[in-house]
Amino acid sequence: MSLPRYAVIGNPIAHSRSPQIHAMFSAQTGRPLQYERLLAPLDGFAPTVQAFREAAGLGLNVTVPFKQEARALVADRLSTRARLAGAVNTLWLADGAWHGDNTDGVGLVSDLARLGVDLRDARVLLVGAGGAARGVLQPLAEAGCARIHIVNRTASRAAELARVWAAAALPGPTRVSAGGLDEAATPGGWNVVINATASGLQDAAPRLPGGLYAAGAMAYDMVYGSRPTPFMRQAEADGAARRADGLGMLVGQAAESFHLWHGVRPDPSPALVTLRAALLAEA
């Protein structure tokens, strides 16, 4: 009897650590499965998903550049957080059709909680206005942030994200504002600064002004690596008391996907320890 079949789909995909993460979750929870990497042509996402389904596939993690196409694929069969994110990173079959969710924001919030960050009434600076930023806005608001200020190299993109999110979001007390990178500072500093840009992949940090951090503040980079990212080094120089990369977010969003598929929530901590050790060994 074949094992339940799952995969991560993207382009490129060879670098993905998702198979290792889900194998660890499978062993921890006693839920046997097979999980693979699935390379889709840039113009062939839907046919690749259909072929996977016809080969008894049950669920997919979706990574760049297909999260918006996954959103279109599920039509209205999606969670509230996926609707607000405008993107889907988790697919599963139910009642003969694909359903979608977005677990990125849950992964971020859960990792910040693991790191001891209290988001209630926090002042948060969100750097970047792309899909990564949009995917975490609602979970941050639901965690109780008092203010989220979105800044981007192109200020109009940050303003548009704030406008679209405000029009679609669930009611709540969180105040969302926007501006350019040069408008990132605030009196008293931010409690949390989150880099949602891909600058670290180019070995660079966003061009942010100094004086961003309140006492005890956290600087969090969604990118991860074997060494502190350029954003983390920039934050340290600017006085951020705590700094973290996005490896815990990666494992956290995977744990939420696993829960959606299997009805059991794995403990992400052992997988995070294993992946961190592997990264350090690669350094």
PAZAPA-4460 file (N, C-alpha, C; in steps of 0.05 Angstrom, whole numbers, plus 32768, in hexadecimal, padded with zeros to 4 digits):
% residues 283
    n_x    n_y    n_z   ca_x   ca_y   ca_z    c_x    c_y    c_z   seq   type   mol
   8011   7FE8   8000   8000   8000   8000   8012   8019   8000     1      M     A
   800C   802B   7FED   801D   8043   7FEB   8017   8057   8002     2      S     A
   802A   8066   8009   8027   807A   801E   8019   8093   8013     3      L     A
   800A   80A2   8024   7FFE   80BB   801C   8013   80CD   8010     4      P     A
   800C   80DA   7FF9   8020   80E8   7FEA   801D   8107   7FEC     5      R     A
   8033   8114   7FF3   8033   8131   7FF5   804C   813C   7FE8     6      Y     A
   804D   8156   7FE3   8065   8161   7FD6   8066   8180   7FDA     7      A     A
   807D   818B   7FD4   8080   81A8   7FD3   8085   81AE   7FB5     8      V     A
   8076   81C2   7FAB   8078   81CA   7F8F   8083   81E6   7F8C     9      I     A
   8095   81EA   7F7A   80A1   8204   7F75   80B3   8203   7F5D    10      G     A
   80C0   821A   7F58   80D5   821C   7F43   80E6   8234   7F4A    11      N     A
   80FF   8230   7F53   810D   8216   7F57   8103   8208   7F70    12      P     A
   810B   81EF   7F74   8101   81DF   7F8A   8116   81CD   7F97    13      I     A
   812D   81CA   7F8A   8141   81B7   7F94   814B   81BE   7FAF    14      A     A
   814A   81D8   7FB6   8155   81E1   7FD0   8142   81DD   7FE7    15      H     A
   8129   81D6   7FE1   8114   81D5   7FF6   811B   81C1   800C    16      S     A
   8117   81C9   8025   811B   81B8   803C   8101   81AB   8045    17      R     A
   80EC   81B0   8037   80D2   81A5   8040   80D1   8187   8042    18      S     A
   80DD   8178   802F   80DC   815A   8033   80E8   8151   804D    19      P     A
   80FF   815E   8055   810B   8156   806E   80FA   815E   8086    20      Q     A
   80ED   8175   8085   80DC   817E   809B   80C4   816C   809E    21      I     A
   80B7   8165   8088   809F   8154   808A   80A6   8138   8091    22      H     A
   80BD   812E   8089   80C6   8114   8092   80CA   8113   80B0    23      A     A
   80D5   8129   80BC   80D8   812A   80D9   80BD   812C   80E7    24      M     A
   80AA   813B   80DB   8090   813D   80E7   8082   8122   80E6    25      F     A
   8085   8113   80CF   8079   80F9   80CC   8083   80E6   80E1    26      S     A
   809D   80E6   80E6   80A9   80D4   80FA   809F   80DB   8116    27      A     A
   809E   80F5   811B   8095   80FE   8136   8079   80F7   813C    28      Q     A
   8067   80F9   8128   804A   80F6   812D   8040   80DA   8127    29      T     A
   8051   80C9   811A   8049   80AF   8112   8035   80AE   80FB    30      G     A
   8037   80C3   80EA   8026   80C4   80D2   8037   80BF   80B9    31      R     A
   8037   80A6   80AF   8048   80A0   8098   803F   80AF   807F    32      P     A
   8052   80B8   806F   804C   80C6   8056   8064   80C6   8044    33      L     A
   8060   80CC   802B   8076   80D1   8019   8074   80EE   8011    34      Q     A
   808B   80FC   800F   808B   8119   800A   80A3   811E   7FF8    35      Y     A
   809E   812D   7FE2   80B3   8131   7FCE   80B3   814E   7FC5    36      E     A
   80C8   8154   7FB6   80C9   816E   7FA8   80BD   816B   7F8D    37      R     A
   80AE   8180   7F84   80A0   817F   7F6A   80A7   8198   7F5B    38      L     A
   80B7   8195   7F46   80BF   81AC   7F36   80AA   81B1   7F21    39      L     A
   809E   81C8   7F21   808A   81CF   7F0C   8095   81E4   7EF9    40      A     A
   8091   81E1   7EDF   8099   81F5   7ECC   808C   8210   7ED3    41      P     A
   8099   8226   7ECE   808E   8240   7ED5   8073   8245   7EC9    42      L     A
   806E   8239   7EB1   8054   823C   7EA4   8043   8223   7EA7    43      D     A
   8049   8212   7EBB   803B   81F8   7EBC   8033   81F0   7ED8    44      G     A
   802B   8203   7EE9   8024   81FD   7F04   800B   81EB   7F05    45      F     A
   7FF5   81F4   7EF9   7FDC   81E5   7EFA   7FDE   81C9   7EEF    46      A     A
   7FEA   81C5   7ED7   7FED   81AA   7ECD   7FFE   8198   7EDF    47      P     A
   8013   81A3   7EEC   8023   8193   7EFE   8013   818B   7F17    48      T     A
   8003   819D   7F21   7FF1   8197   7F38   7FDD   8181   7F30    49      V     A
   7FD2   8183   7F18   7FBF   816F   7F0F   7FCB   8154   7F0C    50      Q     A
   7FE4   8153   7F01   7FF2   8139   7EFF   7FF8   812D   7F1A    51      A     A
   7FFF   813E   7F2D   8004   8135   7F48   7FEB   8129   7F54    52      F     A
   7FD4   8136   7F50   7FBB   812C   7F5A   7FB4   8111   7F4D    53      R     A
   7FB8   810F   7F33   7FB2   80F6   7F26   7FC4   80DF   7F2E    54      E     A
   7FDB   80E6   7F3A   7FEE   80D2   7F44   7FE9   80CD   7F62    55      A     A
   7FD1   80D3   7F6C   7FC9   80CE   7F88   7FD4   80E2   7F9B    56      A     A
   7FDD   80FA   7F92   7FE6   810F   7FA4   7FCF   811A   7FB4    57      G     A
   7FD5   8120   7FCE   7FC0   8129   7FE0   7FC4   8146   7FEA    58      L     A
   7FDD   8150   7FEA   7FE1   816A   7FF4   7FFC   8176   7FEA    59      G     A
   7FFD   8190   7FE8   8015   819E   7FDE   801B   81B6   7FEF    60      L     A
   8035   81B9   7FF5   803F   81D3   7FFD   8047   81E2   7FE4    61      N     A
   8041   81FC   7FE3   8046   820C   7FCB   805A   8222   7FD1    62      V     A
   806F   8223   7FC2   8083   8238   7FC7   8086   8248   7FAD    63      T     A
   8099   825B   7FAD   809C   826E   7F97   80A1   825F   7F7D    64      V     A
   8095   8269   7F67   8085   8281   7F64   8068   827C   7F61    65      P     A
   805D   8267   7F6E   8043   825D   7F67   802D   8263   7F7B    66      F     A
   8032   8273   7F90   801D   8276   7FA5   8004   8284   7F9B    67      K     A
   8008   8297   7F88   7FF0   82A5   7F7D   7FE1   8292   7F6A    68      Q     A
   7FEF   8281   7F5B   7FE2   826E   7F4A   7FD3   8259   7F5A    69      E     A
   7FDE   8252   7F71   7FD0   823F   7F83   7FB6   824C   7F8D    70      A     A
   7FB7   8266   7F93   7F9F   8274   7F9C   7F8A   8273   7F86    71      R     A
   7F92   8277   7F6D   7F7E   8276   7F57   7F73   825A   7F53    72      A     A
   7F84   8246   7F58   7F7C   822B   7F53   7F65   8222   7F66    73      L     A
   7F65   822C   7F7F   7F51   8223   7F92   7F38   8234   7F91    74      V     A
   7F38   824A   7F82   7F21   825B   7F7F   7F18   8264   7F9B    75      A     A
   7EFF   825E   7FA3   7EF5   8267   7FBD   7EF8   8252   7FD3    76      D     A
   7F06   823D   7FCD   7F0A   8228   7FE2   7F23   822D   7FF1    77      R     A
   7F24   8243   8000   7F3C   824B   800E   7F35   8257   8029    78      L     A
   7F49   8256   803B   7F45   8261   8056   7F44   827F   8056    79      S     A
   7F3A   828A   806C   7F3A   82A7   806E   7F56   82B3   806D    80      T     A
   7F69   82A6   807A   7F84   82B1   807A   7F91   82AF   805E    81      R     A
   7F8A   829B   804E   7F94   829A   8033   7F87   82B0   8022    82      A     A
   7F6D   82B5   8026   7F60   82CA   8017   7F6D   82E5   801E    83      R     A
   7F72   82EA   8037   7F7E   8304   803E   7F9B   8306   8035    84      L     A
   7FA9   82EF   8034   7FC5   82EF   802A   7FC6   82F2   800C    85      A     A
   7FB1   82EA   7FFE   7FB1   82EB   7FE1   7FC2   82D6   7FD5    86      G     A
   7FC9   82C1   7FE4   7FDC   82AD   7FDB   7FD7   8293   7FEB    87      A     A
   7FDD   827C   7FDF   7FDA   8262   7FEC   7FF4   8254   7FEC    88      V     A
   7FFC   8249   8003   8014   8239   8004   800F   821C   800D    89      N     A
   7FF6   8215   8011   7FEF   81FA   8019   7FD5   81F1   800B    90      T     A
   7FD7   81DB   7FFD   7FC0   81D0   7FEE   7FB9   81B4   7FF9    91      L     A
   7FA0   81AD   7FFA   7F98   8192   8001   7F7E   818B   7FF2    92      W     A
   7F7A   8172   7FED   7F62   8168   7FDF   7F4C   8162   7FF4    93      L     A
   7F34   816C   7FEE   7F1D   8166   7FFF   7F04   8168   7FED    94      A     A
   7EF3   8154   7FEF   7EDA   8154   7FDF   7EE0   8157   7FC1    95      D     A
   7EF6   814B   7FB8   7EFC   814B   7F9C   7F07   8164   7F91    96      G     A
   7F10   8177   7FA2   7F1B   8190   7F98   7F32   8199   7FAA    97      A     A
   7F43   81AA   7F9F   7F59   81B6   7FAE   7F4E   81CC   7FC0    98      W     A
   7F58   81CD   7FD9   7F53   81E2   7FEB   7F6D   81EF   7FF3    99      H     A
   7F6D   8208   7FFC   7F86   8217   8001   7F86   8226   801A   100      G     A
   7F9E   8229   8025   7FA3   8239   803D   7FBE   8247   803A   101      D     A
   7FC3   825A   804C   7FDD   8266   804D   7FE7   8265   806A   102      N     A
   7FFD   8256   806E   8007   8251   8089   8020   8262   8090   103      T     A
   8028   8274   807D   8040   8283   8082   803E   8295   809A   104      D     A
   8028   82A3   809D   8025   82B5   80B3   8024   82A7   80CE   105      G     A
   8017   8290   80CE   8016   827F   80E6   8032   8276   80EE   106      V     A
   8042   826F   80DA   805D   8267   80DF   806E   827D   80EB   107      G     A
   806A   8296   80E1   8078   82AD   80EC   8070   82B2   8109   108      L     A
   8056   82B4   810D   804C   82BB   8128   8054   82A6   813C   109      V     A
   8053   828C   8135   805A   8277   8147   8078   8278   814D   110      S     A
   8088   827F   8139   80A5   8280   813F   80AC   8298   8150   111      D     A
   809E   82AF   814C   80A3   82C6   815E   809B   82BF   817A   112      L     A
   8085   82B0   817E   807E   82A7   8198   8093   8295   81A4   113      A     A
   809E   8283   8194   80B3   8271   819E   80CB   8281   81A7   114      R     A
   80D0   8297   819A   80E7   82A8   81A1   80E1   82BB   81B8   115      L     A
   80C9   82BA   81C3   80C2   82CA   81DA   80B9   82E6   81D3   116      G     A
   80B0   82EB   81BA   80A7   8305   81B2   8089   8307   81B8   117      V     A
   8081   831C   81C7   8065   8321   81CD   805A   8335   81B9   118      D     A
   8048   832C   81A8   803D   833D   8193   8025   834E   819C   119      L     A
   801B   8349   81B4   8005   8359   81BE   800D   8376   81C2   120      R     A
   7FFF   8387   81B4   8004   83A4   81B6   801F   83AC   81AA   121      D     A
   802C   839A   819B   8046   83A0   8190   8045   83B3   8179   122      A     A
   805A   83C2   8175   805E   83D3   815E   8071   83C4   814B   123      R     A
   8067   83BE   8133   8075   83AD   8120   807B   83BC   8106   124      V     A
   8094   83BA   80FE   809C   83C5   80E3   809F   83AD   80D1   125      L     A
   8090   83AD   80BB   8091   8398   80A7   809F   83A3   808E   126      L     A
   80B6   8398   8087   80C6   83A2   8071   80C1   8391   8059   127      V     A
   80B5   839D   8044   80AE   838E   802C   8090   838F   8027   128      G     A
   8088   838E   800E   806B   8390   8008   8062   837B   7FF3   129      A     A
   8072   8365   7FF2   806B   8350   7FDF   805A   833A   7FED   130      G     A
   8059   8323   7FE0   8049   830D   7FEB   8050   8304   8006   131      G     A
   806A   8305   800D   8072   82FC   8028   8067   830F   803D   132      A     A
   8067   8329   8038   805C   833C   804B   803D   8339   804D   133      A     A
   8030   8336   8036   8013   8334   8037   800A   831B   8046   134      R     A
   801A   8305   8043   8012   82EC   8050   8013   82ED   806E   135      G     A
   8021   8300   807A   8023   8300   8097   8013   8317   80A5   136      V     A
   8007   8328   8095   7FFA   833F   80A1   7FE3   8337   80B4   137      L     A
   7FD1   8326   80AA   7FBA   831F   80BB   7FC2   830F   80D4   138      Q     A
   7FD3   82FB   80D2   7FDC   82ED   80EA   7FE9   8300   80FE   139      P     A
   7FF9   8314   80F5   8005   8327   8107   7FEF   8338   8115   140      L     A
   7FDB   8340   8105   7FC5   8350   8111   7FB6   833F   8125   141      A     A
   7FB0   8326   811E   7FA1   8314   8131   7FB1   830E   814A   142      E     A
   7FCB   8311   8149   7FDC   830D   8161   7FDB   8324   8174   143      A     A
   7FCE   833A   816B   7FCA   8351   817D   7FDD   8369   8179   144      G     A
   7FEB   836A   8163   7FFD   8381   815E   7FED   839B   815E   145      C     A
   7FF7   83AF   816B   7FEA   83C9   816C   7FED   83D8   8151   146      A     A
   8004   83D5   8145   800A   83E4   812C   801C   83D3   811B   147      R     A
   8017   83D3   8101   8028   83C7   80ED   802E   83DC   80D8   148      I     A
   8047   83E3   80D5   804E   83F7   80C1   805E   83E9   80AB   149      H     A
   8053   83EA   8092   805F   83DD   807B   8070   83F1   806C   150      I     A
   8089   83EA   8068   809B   83FB   8058   80A7   83EB   8041   151      V     A
   80AB   83F8   802B   80B5   83EB   8013   80C6   83FF   8003   152      N     A
   80D9   83F4   7FF3   80EA   8405   7FE2   80D8   8416   7FD0   153      R     A
   80C3   840B   7FC5   80AF   841B   7FB7   8098   8420   7FCA   154      T     A
   8095   8438   7FD4   8082   843E   7FE8   8065   8439   7FDF   155      A     A
   8060   843D   7FC6   8045   8439   7FBC   803C   841C   7FBE   156      S     A
   804E   8409   7FBD   8047   83ED   7FC0   803F   83E7   7FDD   157      R     A
   804E   83F4   7FF0   8047   83F1   800C   802B   83FD   8011   158      A     A
   8026   8414   8006   800C   8421   800A   7FF5   8410   7FFE   159      A     A
   7FFA   8404   7FE7   7FE6   83F3   7FDA   7FE0   83DA   7FEA   160      E     A
   7FF5   83CE   7FF5   7FF1   83B7   8006   7FE1   83BE   801F   161      L     A
   7FE7   83D4   802B   7FD8   83DD   8043   7FBB   83E2   803C   162      A     A
   7FB6   83EE   8025   7F9B   83F4   801C   7F8B   83DA   8017   163      R     A
   7F97   83C8   8007   7F89   83AF   8000   7F84   839F   8019   164      V     A
   7F98   839D   802B   7F94   838D   8043   7F7E   8399   8054   165      W     A
   7F7E   83B3   8058   7F6A   83C0   8069   7F4E   83BB   805E   166      A     A
   7F4B   83BB   8044   7F31   83B7   8037   7F27   839A   803B   167      A     A
   7F3A   8387   803D   7F31   836B   803E   7F33   835F   8059   168      A     A
   7F41   836B   806C   7F48   835F   8085   7F31   835C   8098   169      A     A
   7F34   834A   80AB   7F21   8348   80C0   7F23   8360   80D3   170      L     A
   7F0C   8368   80DF   7F0D   8380   80F1   7F1F   837A   8108   171      P     A
   7F2C   8390   8112   7F3E   838D   8129   7F4B   83A8   812F   172      G     A
   7F58   83AA   8145   7F64   83C3   814E   7F7F   83CA   8142   173      P     A
   7F8B   83B7   8133   7FA6   83BC   8128   7FA6   83D3   8114   174      T     A
   7FB8   83E6   8117   7FBA   83FC   8104   7FD0   83F6   80F0   175      R     A
   7FC9   83F7   80D7   7FDC   83F1   80C2   7FE2   840B   80B2   176      V     A
   7FFC   8411   80AF   8004   8428   809F   801A   8420   808C   177      S     A
   8023   8432   807B   8036   842B   8066   8047   8443   805F   178      A     A
   805F   843D   8053   8071   8452   804A   8089   8446   803B   179      G     A
   809C   8457   8035   80B5   844F   8028   80C9   8446   803D   180      G     A
   80DF   843A   8034   80F4   8431   8047   80FE   8448   8058   181      L     A
   80FE   8460   804D   8108   8477   805C   80F4   8481   8071   182      D     A
   80DC   8475   8071   80C8   847C   8085   80C5   8465   8099   183      E     A
   80DA   8456   809E   80D8   843F   80AF   80DA   8445   80CD   184      A     A
   80E5   845B   80D4   80EA   8461   80F0   80D0   846B   80FE   185      A     A
   80CF   8467   8118   80B8   8471   8128   80C3   8479   8143   186      T     A
   80B7   848D   8150   80C0   8495   816B   80BE   847E   817E   187      P     A
   80D3   8479   818D   80D4   8463   81A0   80DC   8448   8194   188      G     A
   80DD   8446   8179   80E5   842E   816C   80D0   8418   816A   189      G     A
   80D6   8403   815C   80C4   83EC   8157   80CB   83D6   816A   190      W     A
   80B6   83C7   8172   80BB   83AF   8183   80C4   8397   8172   191      N     A
   80BA   8396   8159   80C2   8381   8147   80C6   838D   812B   192      V     A
   80DC   8386   811E   80E0   838E   8102   80E4   8374   80F2   193      V     A
   80D3   8370   80DE   80D2   8357   80CE   80DB   835E   80B2   194      I     A
   80EF   8350   80A8   80F8   8353   808D   80EA   833F   807C   195      N     A
   80D7   8348   806B   80C8   8337   805A   80D1   833A   803D   196      A     A
   80E8   8346   8039   80F4   8348   801E   8107   8331   8019   197      T     A
   810E   832E   8000   8122   8319   7FF9   813E   8324   7FF7   198      A     A
   8143   833A   8004   815D   8347   8002   8174   8335   800A   199      S     A
   816F   8324   801E   8184   8312   8028   818D   82FE   8013   200      G     A
   817C   82F8   8000   8184   82E5   7FEB   8198   82F2   7FD9   201      L     A
   8199   830C   7FD9   81AE   831B   7FC9   81C4   8324   7FDC   202      Q     A
   81C5   8319   7FF4   81DA   831F   8008   81DA   833D   800E   203      D     A
   81C2   8348   8011   81C0   8365   8017   81AA   8369   802C   204      A     A
   81AA   8380   8038   8195   8387   804B   8184   839E   803F   205      A     A
   816B   83A1   8046   815B   83B8   803D   8168   83D2   8046   206      P     A
   8165   83E7   8036   8171   8401   803D   8160   840F   8051   207      R     A
   8163   8407   806A   8152   8412   807F   8162   8428   808F   208      L     A
   8154   843C   8099   8161   844F   80AB   8168   8443   80C5   209      P     A
   8179   8450   80D5   8180   8447   80EF   816C   844F   8104   210      G     A
   8170   8445   811C   815E   844D   8132   8143   8440   8132   211      G     A
   8141   8427   8127   8127   841B   8124   811D   840C   813C   212      L     A
   812F   8404   814F   8128   83F0   8162   8123   83FB   817E   213      Y     A
   810C   83F3   818A   8106   83F9   81A5   8117   83E6   81B7   214      A     A
   8117   83EC   81D1   8126   83DB   81E4   811B   83BF   81E3   215      A     A
   812D   83AB   81E1   8125   838F   81E1   8119   8386   81C7   216      G     A
   811B   8395   81B2   810D   838F   8199   8118   8376   818B   217      A     A
   8108   836A   817A   810F   8353   8169   8111   835B   814C   218      M     A
   8127   8353   813F   812A   8356   8122   8127   833A   8116   219      A     A
   8114   8336   8104   810E   831B   80FA   8110   831C   80DB   220      Y     A
   8120   830B   80D0   8124   8309   80B4   8116   82EF   80AA   221      D     A
   8104   82F1   8097   80F7   82D9   808C   810A   82C7   807D   222      M     A
   8120   82D2   8073   8135   82C2   8066   8145   82B5   807C   223      V     A
   8150   829E   8076   8161   8290   8089   817B   8286   807C   224      Y     A
   818F   8280   808D   81A8   8277   8082   81B9   826C   8098   225      G     A
   81D1   8264   8091   81E4   8258   80A4   81F1   826D   80B5   226      S     A
   81F0   8286   80AC   81FC   829C   80BB   81E7   82B2   80BF   227      R     A
   81EB   82C5   80D1   81D8   82DC   80D3   81D6   82EA   80B8   228      P     A
   81BD   82F0   80B0   81B8   82FD   8097   81C1   831A   8097   229      T     A
   81C4   8326   807F   81CB   8343   807F   81B7   8354   808F   230      P     A
   819E   834E   808E   818A   835D   809D   818F   835A   80BB   231      F     A
   8196   8342   80C4   819B   833D   80E0   81B4   834C   80E9   232      M     A
   81C8   834D   80D8   81E1   835C   80DF   81DB   837A   80E0   233      R     A
   81CB   8384   80CD   81C2   83A0   80CD   81B3   83A6   80E7   234      Q     A
   81A1   8394   80EF   8191   8399   8107   81A3   8399   8120   235      A     A
   81B6   8387   8121   81C8   8387   8138   81D7   83A2   813A   236      E     A
   81E1   83AC   8124   81EF   83C5   8124   81DD   83DC   812C   237      A     A
   81C3   83D9   8127   81B0   83EE   812E   81A4   83EB   814A   238      D     A
   81AD   83D7   8158   81A5   83D5   8174   818F   83C2   817A   239      G     A
   8188   83B0   8167   8173   839C   816D   817D   8389   8182   240      A     A
   816E   8386   8197   8177   8374   81AD   8176   8357   81A5   241      A     A
   8163   834F   8194   8160   8333   818C   815D   8332   816E   242      R     A
   8168   831C   8163   8167   8318   8146   8162   82FB   813F   243      R     A
   8153   82F6   812A   814D   82DA   8122   8148   82D9   8105   244      A     A
   814F   82C2   80F9   8149   82BE   80DD   812F   82AD   80DA   245      D     A
   8127   82A7   80C1   810D   829B   80BC   810C   827D   80BC   246      G     A
   8121   826F   80C6   8120   8252   80C6   8108   8248   80D7   247      L     A
   8103   8254   80ED   80ED   824C   80FE   80D2   8251   80F1   248      G     A
   80D0   8266   80E1   80B8   826B   80D2   80B3   8255   80BE   249      M     A
   80C8   824D   80B0   80C6   8237   809C   80BB   821E   80A9   250      L     A
   80C6   8217   80C0   80BE   81FE   80CE   80A1   8202   80D9   251      V     A
   809B   821A   80E3   8081   821F   80EE   806B   821E   80D9   252      G     A
   8070   8229   80C1   805B   8227   80AD   8057   820B   80A3   253      Q     A
   806D   81FB   80A3   806B   81DF   809B   805B   81CF   80B0   254      A     A
   805F   81D5   80C9   8050   81C8   80DE   8032   81CD   80DB   255      A     A
   802B   81E6   80D4   800F   81ED   80D0   8003   81DE   80B8   256      E     A
   8013   81DC   80A2   800A   81CC   808B   8006   81AF   8092   257      S     A
   8019   81A4   80A2   8016   8188   80AA   7FFD   8184   80BA   258      F     A
   7FF6   8197   80CB   7FDE   8196   80DB   7FC5   8196   80C9   259      H     A
   7FC5   81A7   80B5   7FAE   81A8   80A2   7FAA   818E   8094   260      L     A
   7FC0   8181   808D   7FBE   8168   807E   7FB7   8150   808F   261      W     A
   7FC2   814F   80A7   7FC1   8136   80B7   7FB2   8138   80D1   262      H     A
   7FA9   8151   80D8   7F99   8154   80F1   7FA9   8152   810A   263      G     A
   7FC3   8152   8109   7FD4   8152   8120   7FEA   8167   811D   264      V     A
   7FF0   8175   8132   8003   818B   8131   801E   8183   813C   265      R     A
   8033   8180   812B   804D   8178   8135   805A   818E   8145   266      P     A
   806D   8186   8156   807E   8199   8165   8094   81A1   8152   267      D     A
   8096   81BA   814A   80AB   81C2   8137   80C7   81C4   8142   268      P     A
   80CA   81C3   815D   80E4   81C8   8169   80F9   81B4   8160   269      S     A
   80F4   819A   8161   8109   8187   8159   8112   818B   813C   270      P     A
   80FF   8190   812A   8106   8195   810E   8117   81AE   810B   271      A     A
   8110   81C2   811A   8120   81DB   8119   813C   81D7   8123   272      L     A
   8140   81C8   8138   815B   81C2   8143   816B   81B3   812E   273      V     A
   815F   819F   8121   816D   818F   810D   8174   81A0   80F5   274      T     A
   8162   81B1   80EB   8168   81C2   80D4   817D   81D6   80DA   275      L     A
   817C   81E2   80F2   8191   81F5   80FA   81AC   81E9   80FA   276      R     A
   81AE   81D1   8105   81C8   81C3   8106   81D1   81BC   80E9   277      A     A
   81BF   81B5   80D8   81C7   81B0   80BC   81D1   81C9   80AE   278      A     A
   81C4   81E0   80B4   81CD   81F9   80A8   81E9   8200   80B2   279      L     A
   81EE   81FD   80CB   8208   8204   80D7   821D   81F1   80CB   280      L     A
   8216   81D8   80C6   822A   81C6   80BB   8230   81CD   809E   281      A     A
   821E   81DA   8090   8222   81E2   8075   8233   81FC   8072   282      E     A
   8235   820A   8089   8242   8225   8088   8260   8222   8081   283      A     A
***
